[in-house]
Amino acid sequence: MESLWKLAKSIEAARFDAEDTPQLMRCSSTSKEQSYRIDGVPIPVTKASLPNGHVIPLLKAMLTTACERNCHYCAFRAGRDTRRFSFSPDELASTFMQFYRLGIAKGLFLSTGILNGGIRAEDRLLDTIAILRRKHRFQGYIHIKIMPGAEKDQVYEAMLLADRVSVNLEAPGPEYLQKIAPRKDFQRELIQPILWMDEIRKTRSPQRAWKQRWPSSTTQFVVGPAGETDVDLLQLSASLFQTYHFSRTYFMAFTPIEGTPLETHPAEDPRRQQRLYQASFLLRDYGYHFEELPFLASGKLPIHEDPKIAAARTTLKDAPVGVNTADRECLLRVPGIGPRSAERILQERRRARIRDVSHLYKLGVSIQRAAPYIHFNGTRPSYQMALPGFGR
C-alpha cells in the first residue's frame, strides 16, 4: 500500500513535466489520462506519443520529490513546505512491473528531484532502468531524464538503455535561466550533455544500444516567467532540430504555484503554448526556415492565429501555389496541406492532373484553409463553395 501511495504521488508530481504527452490531446477534449484504482489508490496513466507516432499507456513517475535546487517556478524547490517522498530504484522498478504485467502501463517516463548533486541523482535513475532492462527483462518504452550536472559516461549509459532521453533546458539562454533557476549553469549543466549526446551519436556505434539504435532526444521550456520571446524559443528549437536532430521541443505554459517566488507572477496564456507547438512543427516537419515564421515586432507569434496561416497571408496571397506544378516544399507552405496530403498530391500528379477542389479534398486537403493560396493551371478556386467536410 505504501508503494502504491508513493506511486500515486509520484505520478501527480510528474504532471509538471509536459514531455511525452501528445500535444493534440492536451489541446482537445480528448482525455490524456485514464485512472485505475488499485487497492483503493487511484493511479493515473498517461496516453503518450512514442517516437514512431504510436500512442501507449505510460506511467510518468519520479524517484523522489525531494530536491536541493531552488528553481523559482517548481513545486518541489528546496525550502518549499510540501510533503516529500522517495523510492529506491528497485522499489520503483518492481512497482512499475506490477502495472506492466497487469497491462495497465506499457512504458515508463522517469525523472527525479536532485539530492546530493546531479551525478548521484542520475545514478539512481540509471540504476532503475538497468534493473528494468536486466533483472526484469523489460523490453518496452523508457524515457529517462538527463539531470543537470550528469557526467558523460552517464549520458552514454542512458543512451544505451532508453528509447528517449531528454535534457530540460527550461529557458532559451543563460540570462533567462538565471531568472527562473538561478542554481543551474546553462552551458555546463544543460548544453554540455546535448553536445555529448551528439558526439556519442557521431563517434560510437549504436550496436550496444537498446534495439541497436540511439534513442530520440527532446527538451522542454518553461514559457513565460523569464520574459523570453518566441524568437528566442524557436531559434533555439530550430538549432536543436537541424544540428542536433532532436525529435521534439516541448513547451509548458507557466502556471504559478503557491509557496514559490513566482507565486504572484501571472499565468502564461495557454494559446501561446499552442502557437509555439504549431511553429515548432513547421520547423521540424514542414521544412520551414526560422526566418519564415511570422513574428511580430514584439518577438512573439500572433496569438489569435495559426502561424502557418499568418505566414501564408504574407507570402502566398498574391502569389498562390500551383497545385499541378509546385514541389513538395512549396505545397507544404499552403495551409490545409500537410506532409501526408502533399505526398498524395505528388503521387496523384504522376497519374493525372488535379482538376479542382473536390479532387484535392479526396486527397485529404483542408479546402477551406488551402483555397485562398492555390491555383489550378492559373485559375484560382472559389473557396466559398460548400462541399461536405471542407470546414474540418
N, C-alpha and C positions, 0 to 999 in steps of 0.2 A: 504493500500500500504506500509506503514511504517513497519508493521509486516512482510509482505512478503519479503521486502528488508532485514530486520534483519534475517529472517529465511534463506535466501539465503546465507548471510554472515556467519551465524551460521553453516550451513552445510559445507561451504568451510573451516571453521576453524576446524571442526570435522574430516576433511580428514587427519589431522595429527595423528589421532589415528587409528591403524591398526585393532583394535578389531572388531569382528563380520563381518569381510569381508572374504568370503571364499578364502582360500589360492590358490586353483586351479584356481579360477577366476583371482586372482592377477597375476598368473604366466602363464596365457594363453592369447590368443587373445580375449577371451570372455569378453565383457564389463561388468564391475561390477556396472555400473550406468545406469539409464535411466533418462533423463531430461524432466521435464514438464514445460511448460511456462504458468504461471498464471498471468493475467493482465500485460503481458509483462515481468515478472520476471522469469528467469529460476530457477527451483527448482530441483536439482539432488536428486534422490532416489537410495539408495544402495541395491544391492542384498546381503542379509545377511543369514548366516547359523544359524539356531536355534539349541538348544541343542539336538533336536531329528533328526537333519540332514536335515530337510526341509529348503527350501530357500524362504524367503519372501522379499517384498519391505520394506525397513527400512529407516526412517529418522534418520540421525545422527546429533544431534544438541547440541549446548552449550547454557547455560543460560546467560553467559557473557564471553567475551574475555578479560575483564579487570582482571589483576592478580597482586598480590603483591609479588609473588615469582620470583626468578631470574634464573630459570633453563637455563643453557648456550646454549641449543640447541633449545629452544622453541620460536616460532614466537610471542607468547603472553607474554613473560617475562616482568617483571617490568622494565620500563625505555626505552623500545624499541619504536621507533617512528612509531606507526601504529594506525589507527582509531579503536576505541573500540565501542562495543555495548552491550546492556543488555536487557533481557526480564524479566518481572515479572513472577512468577510461573503460575499465572492464564492466562497470555497472551500467554505463550508458550503452555500450555495445550490446550487452546482454538484453537490456530492456528494449532496445530497438529491434533485435532479432525476434523477440516475442511478437511484436507487431507485424514484422515481416512474415513470420510463419502463419499468422492469422489472416494474411492477405490484406491487412489494413494499410500498410505502407510498403512501397516498392523502392524508395530511395531515401537518402538522408542528406540534409543540409546541416553542416556542423560549424558552429562558431563558439566563441568563449570570451569572457572578460579576461583582463590581463592581471595576473598576480605574480610577483617575483620576476617581472620582466617578460618581454615578448618571446624570448628564446624558450623559457620554461612553459609559457602558455602554448607555444607551437608544439613543443614536445608532447604535451598532453593530448592535443588534437591528433597528432600523428600516431601516438600510441593507440588511440581509439580506433582509427580507421585501419591500422595494422592488425588489431585484434579482429575486426570485422572481416578483413580480407583473408588473414592467415589462420586464425583459430576457427571462426565460424564459416569460412569459405563463402562469404557473401560476394556475389558477382554482380549485384545491381549498382544503381547510380549513387555516387557520393560526390558532394560538393563541399570543399573544405576552404576555410579562410586562411590566408597568409597573414599572420599577425605582425603589427608594427615591430620592427627590430629582429625579425626572424633572420636566421643565417642562410647562406647559400645552400649548404647541404640539406637544410630543412626544406627549402623551396624545391630542391631536386627530389627529395623523398615524397613530398606532397604530389609532385607531378607524376611520380611512378605509381601512386596508389589511387588517385582520384580521377573522376571523369571531368570535373571542373574545378578550377582554383580561382580565387578572387582576392584582390588587394583593394580594400576600400580607401580610395583617395580622399573621399569626403568633400574636398574642395579643389578648385582648378589651379591652385598655386599656393606657395608658402604664405604669401601675405593674407590670403583668405583663410587658410587653415589655422593660422595663429588666432584668428578671431573666434573660432569655434572649438579648437582642440589645441590649446597652447603648449601641451607637453609632447606633441608629436612633431617629429622632424620630417618635413615633406620629402626632401631629397633622399636622406639616408634611410629612413624607415619605410617609405612608401614607394618612391620611384625606383630605388635600387632593386627591390625584389622583382619589379617588372623588367628591368634590364637583365637580371639574372635569368628570368623565365625565357626571355628572347634568346639569350646566349645559349642556354641549355637546348632549346629547340634547334638552333643552328649548328651546334657543335657535337651533340650527343645523339646516339641512335635511340629511337623510341622502342627498340625491341624488348627492353626490360620493363617498359611502361605497361600500365594496365591496358589490356586489349591491344598492345603493341602500337599504340599511337598516343601522342601527347594530349593532355586534357585541354579543353577550351578555357579561355580566360575572360574574366569580367571585372568590372569595378562598380562602385556606387558613389553618387554625390548627394550630399545634403543640400537641398535647394532653398535659398532664401536668406538665412540669418547672417551669412558672411558678407552679403552685398555684392556678390558676383553677378556678372551679366550672362545672358545666354551665349554671347560671343565667347566669353571665357570658357564656358562649359562645353560648347560644341566644337570649338577649335581644338581643345584637348581630346575630345571624343574622336574627332577626325584623325588625329595623330595615332591614337590607340588602335583604331580600325586599320589604318593604312600601313603604319610602320610596325606595330606590334601584334597585329592580327587578332585583336580582341573580338569576342563574339557579341558582347553586349556592354553598353554603359547604362546602368540603372540610375534613376533619378527619384529621390524621396523628398517630396514637398514637406518642408519643415512644419511641425506642429509643436507648440510649446508644451513643456512638461513641468508640472508643479515641483518646486524644490530644486530647480536648476537655475543657473544665472540668466538663462534666456526665457524664463517663465512668463515674462511680460512682453516679450517680443511677439509681434503679430504673426499669425499663421500665414504660410505662403498660399497663394491662390492655387488650388489643385489643377486649374486649367493650364497653368504654366508648366507643371509636370507633364501634362499630356502633350503640349506643344513641343517640349524638349524630346519626348519619345518619338513623336512623328518626324521631327527634323533629324534625329539620330538614325532613324530607319532610312531616310532619304540618303544619308551619307553611307550607310552600311549596305543597303540592298538595292538602291536605285542609281548608284553611280554619280550622285551629286557631288560637286566640289563645294568645299566650305564657302567659297565666295558667292555661290549661287543662292544661298539661304537668304530669306527676305528680312534681314534685321532692320529694326527701326533705329532712329538716331540715338535712342537710349541704350542700344546694345541688346535689347530684348526682341523676341519674336512677337508678332501680332498675337494678342491673347484671345481675340474673338474669331480667329480664322485658322484653318489648317494651313501650315506653311507651304505645302505644295500648291495649293490654290493661290495663295498670296504671291508666290514666285511666278506662277503661270500667268497671272493677270499682268504682271510687269513685262514678261519676256515673250509670251505667246499670243496675247490677244490680237495684236496686229500682225503677227507672223505665225499663223496656225500651222500645225504639223500635218504633212501629207500622209494619210493612213497607208497608202499603197507604195510610198517611196521612202519613208523615214526609216532610219536604222533603229536598233534597239535602244540606244542611248536617248535618241530624240523621242521615241514613243514613251519612254519612262518619265519624260518631263510632263506628260499630259495627265492632268487629274482624272481619276477613274480608270487609268491603265496601270496595272502593277506588273511585277516580273512574270507571273504566270500568263496573264492575258496578253502581255507583249509577245511572249513566246508563241502563243496561239496565233496571234496576228501574223507573225513572221512565217509560221508553218502554213497558214491558210493562203498567204500570198504566193506560195510556191505552187499552189493548186489552181487558184483563181483570184481575180481582182476582188477586193472588198467593195461592195456597191453602195451600202447605205448604213444607217444607224441600226437597223434591225439585224443586219449581218454582224455588226460589231457586238450587239447585245448578246447574240448567241455564242460569241467568243468570250463572254464574261466581263465585258467592259461596262462600267457605270456610265451610261449615256448622258444622264443629266449633268454629271461632272465634266465629262470629256467634250461634249458637243461644242462649247464656245471656243475650243482650242484646236480643232482639227478641220481638215477638208478632204473631200473625195475628188481627186483629179481636178482641183481648182474650185470645186463647188463646196461651200460651207453648209452644213446641215442645219435644218430648223430644229432646235432642241426644245422647242415648246411642245412638240407633238407628244401626246400622252400614250406611251406604249407601256404595257404591263411591266412592273418591276423597275422602271427607269429611276425611281427615287431611291433605290437601295444603295 
